[in-house]
């Protein structure tokens, strides 16, 4: 599915402070982006839908390198507009150990703040933001819904931090 031009808000530029947010994870625990400042970098991985082929493939690829990312001081947070209940079943069924955040209400509010929400569909694009320890966006990639991202690009971006 191609994203129509003008269907999303402007993306957060590299070099700017990442918009802060608080969302529940798959266990209902609140996660605030700013709580990582001064401690860890954060990889924000927006994905359109749980239980779909490309999303599952991408998240499994991230799961395989999660320990390496953690050793390098990077926390993975995956976000979609699915509810926390859907995120819980998805994480449990697929064996994801990183947090899946529910950008459910207000629907897609965080995705919209990052320019990743496809308003006509109500889901996030495949958007990836690497936020450094100071809370600044250092790298980003925004792919169409049907365009798979590459974990190698993520590792290259982490190397460049």
N, C-alpha and C positions, 0 to 999 in steps of 0.2 A: 504494500500500500504506500503510495507516494504521499508526502505531506504537501499540501497546497501552500504556495508562497503567501505569506501574510497570515497564515493560520496559527502562528505562534507569536508570543511576545518576543522582544529582543532578548538575546542571550546575555548572561552575565559575562562581561569581558575578562580576559586574562589580565591579571594585575590589580583587579578590584577585590575588595572585601566580599567574601561570599555571604549572601543573605542568611541570616540566622533563622533557625526554625526549631520547633519541638514537635516530634511525631511519636506515636506509639510503635514499638517494635511488635514482632509476631507474638510476644508474650504479654502485650499490654503495658510494657514498661516504657516510660517516656525517655526519648533520646533527644538531647539538645546539641546541635552542631557546635555551638560556642563552648561547650564543656570540654572539648578536645584541645582548645587553644592552649598553647604553651606546652602541650604534652605530646600530641601525635598529629600527623597529617591524616587527612580523610579522603578516601576515594568514594565519591558519590556516583552511584550507578543507577540511573533512571531506566526503568524497563516498562513496556506497555502492559503486558498481561502475564499473570501466573499461569502455569500449566500449558504453556505454548512452546512449540519446538525451538525457535530461535532463542527465546528468553531462557529456557532451561539449558540449552547448550552453552550460552554465554555465562550464565551463573555457575554452571559446573566447571567451566574453564577458570573462573575466578576462585572457586573453591579449591581447585588444585594448586593455585599459587598463593592462597591466603596466608599460609604459614610463612612463606618467603616475604610477603608484603608486611606481615606483622613484625618480623625480625628487622625490617627496614623502617619501622616506625609508622606504618600506614594501616589505618583501620578501614575496612570495607563496610559501607552502608549501602544497601540496595533498596530502592524506593519505587513503588508503583501506586496507582490509584485504587488498587484492590484494598479490601478491608483487612484489619489485623487478623480476622478469623481465617480468611483466605490465605494470608501470608503464613500463618501458623501451620496450616495443613500442607501448603506448598513446601515450606522449609522442612517439616517433619518427613514428608514423603520423599523428598529429593536429597535429604541429608545435608542441607546447607547449615553451616555453623556460624556464618556471619549474620548480622542482624538484617532483617527485612522490615522496612518501615512502611507504614500504611498512610499514604497521602490521600486518605479517603474523604476527610471533611475538615475544612471546606474542600470540596472535591477538587483535587489537583492543585491546591493552593501553593504548595512548595514547587511543584513542577512549573507552574506559571511564573513564579518569582525568578526561576532560573532560565526562563524562555524555552522550557522543554515540553510544555503542555500543548497537545494538539487539540484545540478547542472543539473542532467539529466532530471529534471522535471521543473526547473525554479521557484520553490516556496520555501518558508521557511518551515522548520520542525516546530513542536509544541514545540518551545523553550521558556523558561521563565528564565529571569535573574532579580534578585533583586539587585539593585545598591544603595549603601548607600549614605548619604548626602555628602560624600567626593568623590564620583564618583567611588568607588571600588565595584566590584562584590562580593557580600556576599553569594549568593545562586544561583543555576542554576539547571534546569531540561531540558533535551532534549529528547523529545518523537518522535517516528515515526509519520508520517503523519496521520495514522489511529488510533493512540493511544491517547485517551482523557486524558487531565491533570485534576487534582483535585484541586478545589479552597481551600479545607481544607489544602492542602500542602502549598499553598501560604500564608494562614493565619498563619500557624505554622512557616514559614520562617520569616514573619514579626514580630512575637512574639520574635523570636531569635535575632532580630537586636539590 
